[in-house]
Amino acid sequence: MAWWAHLLFLEDTTDSNELPQKREPLLATLYRVTKDYVRENIIGILSSLLTLVTYLYLGTTAAVFFLEKNVPDVLPHIIEALSEPYLGILGIYIVVKEIERRRGNTAPKRWRDAFAFLWLILLVVTTVFTIAEHQFTPLYKTVVTNALAALIIRIGTMLR
């Protein structure tokens, strides 16, 4: 049953012989139904949220690396500062993925795992740019660290 089905069927089901019962207020019903939905689907919600954060960080890192001269000076430092929390997010993502696998939710979600391949592409391209420019920046170090971590984690998940 869908999470919103309870809202659709909030009809009065009492018999005319029974005393009328007090109905639950709409906001309380919405809160209860939402809480039940989140409780039942927390792993899927968490997995989607972690996937979103992973791709946002990857995209932001790529954009800042290639547009480093055109972005505010603080942005590369923010990317570097978020590197370690990002690696923690990758670890949590792997745990969530393993929970899904053990629950039998093995539906193909290839787009969720493409981040490792995208990190590899970013690593190769940034390495070429870095060697050509002869400038090894801290942001390049962050790209190398995150790309290798993503690849190692992805390879580890493939070796079940």
N, C-alpha and C positions, 0 to 999 in steps of 0.2 A: 504494500500500500504506500502511496506517495505521502510525503510529509504533510502536504496541504490537504489531503483527503479528509482529515478530521474537521477541517474548517467547512468543507462543502456539505458535510452531513451533520451539521449541528441542529438538526431538527428536534423538536420536542417529541420524544418517544414514550412519554408517560400515558397511561390509560386515563380516560376521563374519570374513572372511579378512584384513582389514586389522588393523594394530596399533591398539589403542584410543588415541585422541587425548585429550589433556587438554582438558576443556571450560572455557570461559570462566566465571569466577564470576558469579553473578547480579548483584551490584552493579556489576561492570565492564560487564556487558551493558546494564544499565539506564542507566549513565552514557553509554555509546557511543550507544545508541539515542536518548536524550534529546538528546545533543549533535548528532546527525545531524538530528533533527527540528527543533531550534532553528535550525540552519544552513540548512535548506531553507525554513523559514517565518519567518525573522527579520523580513521586511518586514511581514507580517501581524501578527505579535506586537507589533512596534513601533507599528504603526498603532493597534491595539486599546489598547495602553497609553497612547499619547498622547491618544486619544479619551477614555479614562477620566479621565485627569488634567484634560483640558479641561472636562469636565462637572462633575467634583468642584470645581474652582476656581470655575466659574461658579455652581454651587449654593451653595457656601460664601460667595462674595461677596454673592449676593442675600440669603442668610439673615443675614449679619452686617450688611448695610446696613439691613434692615428691623427687626432686633432689636438694633440697636447699643446701646441703653440697657440691654438685658438680658444682654449677653454680657460676658465679661471685657474690661477696657480694652485688653489687649494684642492681642486678636484683630483689630481693624481695622488695627493696625500690621503684623501678620503678613500680612494680605491685601495691604496696600500694598507690603510688602517682596517678596512673591512676584509682583508685577505684571510686573516685567522678565523674570524667568525664564519666566513664563507666555507672554510675547510671543515669547521664544526657542523655547518648545515649539510655539507656533503656526507659527513658521517651519520647524521640523523637520517638523511635521505636513504642511505644504505640500510639502516636498521628498519625503517618503515617499509622499504621494498622487500626486505626479508620477511617481515611480518605478513605482508600481502601474499608473498609466495607460499608461506606456510599455511595461510588460511585458504589457499587454493585459488586466489585471484591472480591467475597467470595470464590474463588477457594481454595480447601484444600491445605494448605501449612504447613503441620504438622511439617516438618523438621525445619521450621523457629521457631516454638514454642517449640521445644524440649530442648532448652537451660535451661528452668526452671527445667525440670526433671533432666538434667545433673548436674545442680547446686545442686539439692537435693542429688543426688548420691555423688557428690564431698563433700558436707557437711557431710554426714554420714560417708564416708570413712576417711575424715580428722579428724573428731571428734574421731573416734576409734583410729587412729594413735596418735593424740594429747594426749588422755587419757592414752594410753599405754606408751608413751614416757615421760609423765609428763612435757611436754614443751609447754606452751601456748605462741606461737610466735605472733608478730604483723601480720604476713602473715595469720595465722589462723583466727585472728580477721577480716581480710579483706575477707577471704572466707566466714565466717559466715555472715558478713554484706551483701555481694553481693548475697549470696545464698538466704537469707531471703528476700532481696529486689526483686530478680527475682521471687521468689515464690509468694510474695504478689502481685506483678504486674500481674503475670500470672493468679492468682485467680481473681483479679479484672477484667481482660479482659473476663473471663469466665462468670462473673455475669452481663452481659449486661442488 
